Amino acid sequence: MEPENESRYPRGRATVTRDELFELLKHYEAAAKDERDFFFRYLNFYAGLLSAILAVTLTGLLSLAESSLNPYLKLSLLLGPMLTIALSRVGYPILMVPYRRFLEAWITTINIRAMLGLKGSITLDEGISQPVYKGKYDNGFITEFDARDVASLQLLRRAAEEESSAEEVLKNLSEGGGQPWMARTIFNAFQVAAIILSVVITIAVLLSNQSPPN
């Protein structure tokens, strides 16, 4: 007896034409661009928001010596660093959502180009001139960075040599790609800055309480 899913959704019966592949290529190229833009847009938003929170907190710290507030109210400045740390820890998983979608679309476009014969030596039709700058890799007119210069391209080349599955490629890119590393570094930097600012605020509050009144 066949499993329910296989009987309901039979596999291997669809025929994809070349024109349909070109349409799919356009779709996934647009999806990859949109998700990449979302990633950087969210990253810029979080970086700006966290910078603003730390700036406001630092402004309050600089005016702490002249403040006559209750010591417990002065400690409320610690809310800024605490909020910064919380948003940093929450922001990274949120950023990874559009990044994973970008990877899915990007790997799909690579597969479709290979299926269409756009990876490898391409024969130019009659009336098409040779490109001005010819590439060293595969296509003579599609410009690509050397895989040795880009971490994600190194992962792709290694995965192609090892004949890794698409799911393995996605997992490796999501863990070792340059953009996740950049996002982690930015959020970690904000967390370190928030911790240092928390210590400074605590010391400043203690010292202000010990200062004799004028």
N, C-alpha and C positions, 0 to 999 in steps of 0.2 A: 504493500500500500504506500502510495507516495505521500510525503509530508504535505500538510495543508497549504503551506506557503508556496511550495513548488507547483501544486496543482492549480492554485489560484492564479499565480503569476508565472506561467511557463517561460523558460529561458531559451535563448538561442534561436528565436524565430524572427527577430527584427533584422531588417536589412537597411544599412545606412549608406546613402549615396554620397558621392564626392561633394555635391552641392550642399547637402545637409551638413557635412563635416565643416565646410566653410562657414555656414551659418552658426554652427556650434562654436567654431573658433572665434568668431566675432563676439558671440555672447560671453564666452569665458574670458576673453581679453578685456572686455568692458567690466566684467565682474571683478577681475583681478585688480584693475585700476581703481575701481570704486572702493574695494576693501582695503587696498593699500593707502588710499587717501583717508579713509576712516581711521586707520591706525595712527597715522601721523597727526590727524586732526585731534583725536582723543589725547594723544601724547602731549601735544602743545597745550591743550586745555588743562590737563592735570599739572603740567609743569608751571603754567601761569597761575593756576589756583594755589598750588603749594607755595610758590614764590610769594604771592600776595599775603598768604597766612603768616609766613615767616617774617615778612617785612613789617606787618602790623604788630606782630609780637615783639619784634626787635625795637620798634618805635616805643611801645609801652615799656620795655625794659630800660631804655635810655632815659625815660622820664620817671623811673621808679624812685630815684633818690629824692626828688622834689615832691613826691606824693605823700599825702597824709592818710591814706587809706588804711583800713584794718589789715593786719598781716595776712589774714586768710583771703581777703579780697585781692591782695597783691599776688598771692599764689595762683589766682585765677588765670594769670598769664600762662600757666602751664597748659591751659586748654589748647593754646596754639600749637605747641609741639606735639601734644597728644593727638590732635586732629590731623596734623601732618603725617604722623606715623600711621594712623588708621587709614587715611586716604591713600597713602603709598602702598599699603598692603592690599587694599581693595582694588586699587587702580590697575595693578599689573594683570590680574586675571581677566579684568574687563577688556584690557587692551589685547589680550591674546585671542579673544573671540574673532575680531575682524582679521587678525593676522592668520589664524588658522584657515579662515575662509579664503583669504588671499592665496595661501599655499595650495589649497585644494584647486582653486581656479588656475593658478599658475602651472602646476604639474599637469593639469588637464590640457592646457594649451600646448605644453611641450609634447604630450602624447599625440594630440591631434595633428600638430605640425609634422611629426614623424609619420603618422598614418597617411598624410597627404603628400609625403615625399619631399617636404620642405627642409628636412634635415639630411645633410649629405650633399653630394655633388648635384647641382641643378643645371639642366641644359636650357639655355636661353633660346626663345623662339626667334624666328626670322624677323629682322627689323629692330631687335633690341640690342643696344650697344653694351659693351663691357663696362663694368663699374670703374670709377676713377680710382678708388681705394679697395683693393682686394684683400679679403681676410685670409688668415692662415688656417682657420678652422672651418671644416665642412663647407659652408656656403661662401661663395666668393663675394657676395654683396651684403649679407646680414652681419652687422658689426657686433662682436661679442668681446667681453673682457676675457683675459687669460684666466683660466680656472685657478691658477696659483695665486692670483691677486684677490680673489673673492671667496670667502669661506663657504657661502651657500653653493657656489659653482663647484668647489672642491667636493662637497658632499654629493652633489648630483653626479659628477663624473665617477666618483667612487661607487655610488649606488648602481650606475649603469654597468660598470665593470663587474660588480658582484651580482648583477641581475636581481637586485632587491625589488620587493613589491612596492606598489605605490603607497601603501599604508606605512611601510617601513621608512620610505623616503620622507613622508609627511612628518612622522615622529622624529626623525633625525633633524630635519630642518627646523621644526618647532622648538627643539631643545638646543641646537647648536648654531642657529642662524645669527646673523649679525644684528638684525633688528631687535629680537628678544634680548640679546645681550645689552644693547644700547638702552632699552627700556629698563631692564633690571638695574643697570648702572645708575641711571637717573633717579629711580625711586630709592635705591640704596643710599645715594648721596643725600637725598632729602631726609631720609630717616636718620642718618648720621648727624646731619646738621640739626635736626630736631632734638636729638639726644643731647648734643653739646649745648644747645640753647636751654634745654631744661635744667641742666646742671648749673649753668651760669645764672639762670633766673633764681634757682633755689639759693645759691650762695649770695646773690644780690639781695634777696629778701631777708635772709638772716643778718647780713651786715647792716641793712637799713634799720632793722629793729634794734640792733645793738648801738646804733649811733646816738649820742646824746642830743636831746632837743635843743634847738637854737634859743 
